[in-house]
Amino acid sequence: MSLFVLLLIVLIIADVLIRIFIKKYEESKLRKEREAVLAEVVNVDYGKEVKTLKRAEVQNPKARILCVDDEDVVLDSFRKILVLDGYSVDTVNSGPEAITLVQSHHYDFVFTDLKMPEMDGVEVTKTIKHLRPDIDVIIITGYATVESAVECMKYGAMDYVQKPFTEDELLDFTKKCLIKRQERIKKQLKPRVHISHLPETEKIGRGEFSIPGGVFISENHCWAAITEEGAARIGIDDFAKKIVGKIDNIEFPNLGMTIKKGQTLFSLIQKNRVIKFASPLSGQVKAINNELRENIDLLDITPYGKHWICTLDADNLESELAELKIGKSAVAFYQEEIDRYLETFKDKVKSANGTEGSFSGIENLEDKDWYLVAGSFFEK
């Protein structure tokens, strides 16, 4: 073995050991900080309505949790176990106190005991889900009341945890609840697709996708709208515009040319890269949009309405329109395409753009990935 190879192996081992040491040091430091938080649990004075509030806050918590139980020993266990694992925890001894807090403080979870005097866990659950449906409620229950805990789920409780529990059991349960919550929020924040009647001067929101009423959508994301004269105006849809991002130029079709459905009608150009869009209909090109040719940035407002690319004197409207999507079928198609894009390409686009935006344009992708996206959605 050469000296160079031996030295390289030593350096690699040293690097690994240093990384392990740094990780353990950071974990140890973090644990000491959380232990310090536990040692100085704050009794917060919220007045007469919340007398028993104790607060333990950590930096950058995994989640903010409110625990409600009339037994201090249970609350002490929750606080110790969850704070050391990186959660911020408030504790109170009664349901009314919890209700007061959720009206003025933002929690991710409320853990509530089922059997409490004055206000039981069922009423706590009902009231919290009425006041703050965004907060997830977890029932704390003993073996004898599991059936009642399950009943609470009818009122919106996420799940229940059975006491007594071990440290590992509570940590594992809370982690699963957090993952479940994050997945639900992720789905709720998915871009919305809706049939719109926006004015042509009103810009479509970044996190929304719009399909004007009466517009037909093709599988390669062209739109077609039939004019009063029976002609078909053709353009790119909102999905295509958002995915492509900034468009540098459009290669318009020639006036008078005859086109068959599926043949290239126009192309979008971005940094000398070209996406070819097949015509959704057959016919003869009767007009091109000179206003759009002179000011391509009009597409940033909306790709619909007056911002069509060309007009066709269509030959087979009755049969070919039936193959396009409109209304609910167009919305469902959009949602499928959005899901496919997020699942397949979101990480590539995020890495290229350095942002969290789900629908940052693909202009910063390398050629290979750029053409992969274009081929997957537009050049079908």
C-alpha positions in Angstrom: 0.0 0.0 0.0 1.5 3.4 -1.0 2.1 6.1 1.5 -0.4 8.3 -0.3 -3.2 5.8 0.1 -2.4 5.2 3.7 -2.4 8.9 4.4 -5.8 9.2 2.6 -7.3 6.5 4.8 -6.0 8.1 7.9 -7.5 11.5 6.9 -10.8 9.8 6.1 -10.9 8.1 9.5 -9.9 11.3 11.2 -12.6 13.2 9.4 -15.2 10.6 10.5 -14.1 10.7 14.1 -14.1 14.5 14.2 -17.7 14.6 12.8 -18.8 12.0 15.4 -17.2 14.1 18.2 -18.8 17.3 17.0 -22.2 15.6 16.7 -21.9 14.2 20.3 -20.7 17.5 21.6 -23.6 19.4 20.0 -26.1 16.8 21.3 -24.6 17.0 24.8 -24.7 20.8 24.7 -28.3 20.7 23.6 -29.3 18.3 26.3 -27.7 20.5 29.0 -29.6 23.5 27.6 -32.9 21.6 27.9 -32.0 20.3 31.3 -31.5 23.9 32.3 -34.9 24.8 31.0 -36.5 22.0 33.1 -34.6 23.2 36.1 -36.1 26.6 35.7 -39.7 25.8 34.8 -41.5 29.1 34.8 -44.7 29.6 36.7 -46.5 32.0 34.4 -49.0 34.5 35.9 -52.0 34.6 33.6 -54.2 36.0 36.3 -57.0 34.2 38.1 -58.2 32.3 35.0 -54.9 30.4 34.6 -53.4 29.9 38.1 -51.5 26.6 37.5 -49.6 27.3 34.3 -46.0 26.1 34.1 -44.0 26.8 31.0 -40.8 25.1 29.7 -39.7 26.6 26.4 -36.8 25.4 24.3 -35.2 27.0 21.2 -36.6 25.9 17.8 -39.0 23.4 19.3 -40.2 20.3 17.3 -43.7 21.3 18.4 -45.5 23.4 21.1 -47.6 21.2 23.4 -50.1 22.0 26.1 -50.7 19.2 28.7 -53.8 19.2 30.8 -54.2 16.9 33.8 -55.3 17.3 37.4 -52.4 15.1 38.6 -49.1 17.0 38.9 -47.1 13.8 38.7 -48.4 13.1 35.2 -47.6 16.7 34.1 -44.1 16.5 35.5 -43.5 13.3 33.5 -44.8 14.9 30.3 -42.6 18.0 30.9 -39.4 16.1 31.6 -39.7 13.5 28.8 -40.9 15.9 26.1 -38.7 18.9 26.9 -35.5 16.8 26.9 -36.5 15.6 23.4 -36.9 19.1 22.0 -40.6 20.1 22.6 -41.8 23.3 24.3 -44.4 22.3 27.0 -47.0 24.2 28.9 -48.9 22.4 31.7 -52.1 23.2 33.5 -54.4 21.4 36.0 -57.8 22.0 34.5 -59.8 22.1 31.3 -61.0 25.8 31.7 -57.4 26.9 32.0 -56.5 25.0 28.9 -59.4 26.7 27.0 -58.2 30.1 28.1 -54.7 29.4 26.8 -55.7 28.1 23.4 -57.6 31.3 22.7 -54.4 33.4 23.2 -51.5 31.0 22.5 -50.6 28.9 19.5 -50.1 25.2 20.2 -49.6 22.3 17.9 -51.0 19.7 20.3 -53.1 19.6 23.4 -52.7 16.5 25.5 -55.7 16.3 27.8 -56.6 13.8 30.6 -60.0 12.2 30.1 -61.1 12.1 33.7 -60.9 15.5 35.3 -63.2 17.5 37.7 -65.1 20.5 36.5 -64.4 19.9 32.8 -63.5 16.4 31.4 -61.5 15.5 28.4 -64.5 15.1 26.2 -65.6 18.7 26.8 -62.0 20.0 26.4 -61.8 18.2 23.0 -65.1 19.5 21.8 -64.3 23.1 22.8 -60.8 23.2 21.5 -61.8 21.7 18.1 -64.5 24.3 17.9 -62.3 27.3 18.9 -59.0 26.1 17.2 -59.6 23.3 14.7 -56.0 23.6 13.7 -54.8 22.3 17.0 -54.5 18.5 17.4 -56.0 17.0 20.5 -54.5 13.9 22.2 -56.5 12.1 24.9 -54.6 10.8 28.0 -56.5 7.8 29.3 -56.2 4.8 31.6 -57.1 1.3 30.6 -60.6 1.5 32.0 -61.5 4.5 29.8 -60.0 3.5 26.5 -63.6 3.2 25.0 -64.3 6.8 26.1 -61.1 7.9 24.5 -62.0 6.4 21.2 -65.3 8.1 21.5 -63.5 11.4 21.7 -62.0 10.8 18.3 -65.6 11.3 16.9 -65.3 14.9 18.2 -62.0 15.5 16.4 -59.3 14.1 18.7 -56.3 12.8 16.7 -55.4 9.8 19.0 -55.1 8.7 22.6 -52.1 7.7 24.7 -52.6 5.2 27.5 -51.1 5.7 31.0 -48.9 4.6 32.6 -46.4 4.9 29.8 -42.6 4.6 29.6 -40.4 7.4 28.4 -39.7 5.6 25.1 -43.4 4.9 24.6 -44.4 8.6 25.0 -41.5 9.8 22.7 -42.4 7.3 20.0 -46.1 8.1 20.2 -45.5 11.9 20.1 -43.1 11.5 17.1 -45.8 9.5 15.2 -48.4 12.2 16.0 -46.0 14.9 14.8 -45.3 13.1 11.5 -49.1 12.6 11.0 -49.7 16.3 11.7 -46.9 17.4 9.3 -48.3 15.2 6.6 -51.8 16.5 7.0 -50.6 20.2 6.9 -48.5 19.4 3.8 -51.6 18.1 2.0 -53.7 21.1 3.2 -51.0 23.5 1.8 -51.0 21.8 -1.6 -51.5 24.3 -4.4 -55.2 24.8 -5.2 -56.7 24.3 -8.6 -59.9 26.1 -9.3 -62.2 27.3 -12.1 -61.8 31.0 -12.1 -63.3 34.1 -13.6 -60.3 36.4 -12.9 -60.0 39.7 -14.8 -57.2 39.5 -17.3 -55.4 42.2 -15.4 -55.4 40.3 -12.1 -52.3 38.1 -11.5 -52.9 34.5 -10.5 -51.4 33.6 -7.1 -48.1 31.7 -7.0 -49.6 28.9 -4.9 -52.7 28.6 -6.9 -53.5 27.2 -10.4 -56.4 28.6 -12.4 -58.5 27.3 -15.3 -61.0 29.8 -16.6 -64.5 28.5 -17.1 -65.2 27.3 -20.6 -61.6 26.6 -21.4 -60.4 23.2 -22.7 -57.1 21.8 -21.5 -54.9 19.4 -23.5 -52.6 16.7 -22.0 -49.5 18.8 -23.0 -50.9 21.9 -21.3 -52.2 24.0 -24.1 -55.6 25.6 -23.6 -58.3 26.1 -26.3 -61.2 28.5 -26.1 -63.9 28.7 -28.8 -64.7 32.3 -30.0 -68.2 33.5 -31.0 -67.2 33.1 -34.6 -66.3 29.4 -34.1 -62.5 29.8 -34.2 -60.3 28.3 -31.5 -57.8 30.4 -29.6 -54.8 28.5 -28.4 -52.3 29.3 -25.6 -50.2 27.7 -22.8 -52.0 27.0 -19.6 -51.3 28.2 -16.1 -49.5 24.9 -15.1 -47.1 25.3 -18.1 -46.4 28.9 -17.3 -45.6 28.3 -13.6 -43.4 25.3 -14.3 -41.5 26.8 -17.1 -41.1 30.2 -15.4 -39.6 33.1 -17.3 -40.1 32.7 -21.1 -37.5 34.5 -23.3 -39.3 34.1 -26.6 -42.1 32.3 -28.5 -41.7 30.7 -31.9 -45.1 31.5 -33.4 -46.6 29.4 -36.2 -46.9 30.8 -39.8 -50.1 32.5 -40.8 -52.1 30.3 -43.1 -50.3 27.1 -42.2 -52.4 23.9 -41.9 -51.8 21.9 -38.7 -52.9 18.5 -37.6 -53.7 17.7 -34.0 -50.5 16.4 -32.4 -48.1 18.4 -34.7 -45.9 21.1 -33.3 -47.9 24.4 -33.3 -45.5 26.7 -31.4 -42.5 26.6 -29.2 -41.3 28.3 -26.0 -37.7 29.4 -25.8 -35.8 29.8 -22.5 -32.0 30.3 -22.5 -31.7 28.9 -26.0 -33.6 25.8 -24.9 -36.8 24.9 -26.7 -40.1 23.3 -25.6 -42.3 22.2 -28.5 -46.1 22.3 -27.9 -48.3 20.1 -30.0 -51.5 21.5 -31.3 -54.6 20.3 -29.4 -56.8 20.8 -32.5 -56.5 20.5 -36.3 -57.1 23.5 -38.6 -55.5 26.5 -40.3 -53.7 29.3 -38.5 -55.8 32.4 -39.0 -54.1 34.8 -36.5 -51.1 35.2 -34.2 -51.1 37.4 -31.1 -48.9 40.4 -32.1 -49.5 42.1 -28.8 -48.0 39.0 -27.0 -45.1 38.9 -29.6 -44.2 42.5 -28.7 -44.6 42.0 -24.9 -44.1 38.5 -23.8 -44.2 39.5 -20.2 -48.0 39.7 -20.5 -47.9 36.0 -19.8 -46.7 36.8 -16.2 -50.1 38.3 -15.6 -52.1 35.4 -17.0 -51.5 33.0 -19.9 -55.3 33.0 -20.6 -57.8 35.4 -22.2 -56.2 38.1 -24.4 -52.8 36.4 -24.1 -53.5 33.6 -26.5 -50.7 32.6 -28.9 -52.6 31.8 -32.1 -56.1 31.3 -33.5 -57.1 28.3 -35.5 -59.9 27.8 -38.0 -60.6 24.3 -36.6 -61.6 21.4 -38.9 -62.9 18.8 -36.5 -64.1 20.7 -33.4 -66.8 18.2 -32.4 -64.6 15.1 -32.3 -61.4 16.7 -31.2 -62.8 18.9 -28.4 -64.3 15.7 -26.9 -60.7 14.5 -26.3 -59.7 17.6 -24.3 -60.5 18.3 -20.6 -62.9 20.9 -19.3 -64.4 21.8 -15.9 -64.0 19.1 -13.2 -62.0 16.8 -15.4 -59.5 19.6 -16.1 -59.2 20.3 -12.4 -58.6 16.6 -11.6 -56.0 16.4 -14.4 -54.2 19.5 -13.0 -54.1 17.9 -9.5 -52.6 14.7 -10.9 -50.0 16.7 -12.7 -49.2 18.8 -9.6 -48.8 15.6 -7.5 -46.6 14.0 -10.2 -44.4 17.2 -10.4 -44.0 17.5 -6.6 -43.2 13.8 -6.2 -40.7 13.6 -9.1 -39.1 17.0 -9.6 -39.5 19.2 -6.5 -36.1 18.4 -5.0 -34.3 19.1 -8.3 -36.0 22.5 -8.8 -35.5 23.5 -5.1 -31.8 22.6 -5.3 -31.4 24.6 -8.6 -33.2 27.7 -7.3 -32.2 27.5 -3.6 -35.7 28.2 -2.4 -38.6 26.4 -0.7 -41.0 27.3 -3.4 -42.8 24.3 -4.7 -43.2 25.8 -8.1 -40.1 27.8 -8.8 -39.5 27.9 -12.5 -37.2 25.4 -14.1 -35.0 28.0 -15.8 -32.1 27.3 -13.4 -32.1 23.5 -14.0 -29.2 21.9 -15.8 -30.0 21.0 -19.4 -30.5 17.3 -18.7 -33.1 17.9 -16.0 -34.7 20.8 -17.9 -35.4 18.7 -20.9 -36.6 15.8 -18.6 -39.3 18.1 -17.1 -40.2 19.5 -20.5 -40.5 16.0 -22.0 -42.5 14.7 -19.1 -45.2 17.3 -19.1 -45.3 19.3 -22.4 -43.8 17.3 -25.2 -46.2 14.4 -24.9 
